[in-house]
Amino acid sequence: MNYTGIIIGLGTFLIIGIFHPIVIKAEYYFGKRCWWAFLLVGAAAAAGSLFICNIIVSTLVGVVAFSCFWSILELYEQEKRVARGWFPRNPKRKR
């Protein structure tokens, strides 16, 4: 049996699930100005996935890369969700 698809699917599910609270916390503590960190990590992961020989690891690192890229958009969306009152605003952070 070939478990590659199941492993990649499960890994993708977990990576996306991990990035959801990361975006929420990043917006809470830093606001949308931390978008460049997601860009740098995403670019590094994308480049790294090109040099990894193991197909499963390479694919999962690629998923991390594009989850970082997607998180940039989600930071801006999270800011809108906070403005609507769906998530708490950080009272210590200047707007």
C-alpha positions in Angstrom: 0.0 0.0 0.0 1.1 3.6 -0.7 0.5 5.9 2.2 2.1 9.0 0.6 -1.2 10.7 -0.2 -2.7 10.0 3.2 0.5 11.4 4.9 0.5 14.5 2.7 -3.2 15.1 3.3 -2.9 14.7 7.0 0.2 17.0 7.1 -1.6 19.6 5.0 -4.6 19.5 7.3 -2.4 19.9 10.4 -0.4 22.7 8.8 -3.4 24.7 7.9 -4.9 24.1 11.3 -1.7 25.4 13.0 -1.6 28.5 10.8 -5.1 29.6 11.8 -4.2 30.5 15.4 -0.7 31.8 14.3 -2.5 34.4 12.2 -4.8 35.3 15.0 -2.0 35.8 17.5 0.2 37.6 15.0 -2.5 40.1 14.3 -3.3 40.5 18.0 0.3 41.2 19.0 1.7 42.9 15.9 -1.1 43.9 13.6 -0.8 43.5 9.9 2.6 45.1 9.9 4.2 41.6 10.4 3.2 40.5 6.9 6.8 40.6 5.8 7.7 37.9 8.3 5.2 35.6 6.6 6.6 36.5 3.2 10.2 35.8 4.3 9.4 32.5 5.9 7.2 31.5 2.9 10.0 32.4 0.4 12.5 30.4 2.5 10.2 27.4 2.7 9.5 27.6 -1.0 13.2 27.7 -1.8 13.9 25.0 0.7 11.3 22.7 -0.8 13.1 22.8 -4.1 16.2 21.2 -2.5 14.6 18.5 -0.4 14.8 15.1 -2.0 12.1 13.3 0.0 8.8 13.9 -1.8 6.7 13.9 1.3 8.9 16.4 3.2 9.3 18.5 0.1 5.6 18.7 -0.4 4.9 19.5 3.2 7.5 22.3 3.2 5.8 23.6 0.1 2.5 23.6 1.9 4.1 25.5 4.7 5.4 28.0 2.2 2.0 28.7 0.6 0.3 28.7 4.0 2.6 31.5 4.9 1.7 33.4 1.7 -2.0 32.8 2.3 -1.5 34.1 5.9 -0.5 37.5 4.5 -4.0 37.9 3.1 -5.5 36.4 6.3 -3.8 39.1 8.4 -5.7 41.8 6.6 -8.9 39.8 6.8 -8.3 39.2 10.6 -7.9 43.0 11.0 -11.4 43.3 9.5 -12.8 40.6 11.8 -11.3 42.4 14.8 -12.9 45.7 13.6 -16.3 43.9 13.4 -15.9 42.7 17.0 -15.6 39.0 16.1 -12.1 38.8 17.8 -10.7 40.8 20.7 -8.6 43.9 20.0 -5.2 44.1 21.8 -5.6 47.1 24.2 -1.8 47.5 24.6 -1.1 47.9 20.9 -1.4 51.3 19.3 -3.7 51.4 16.3 
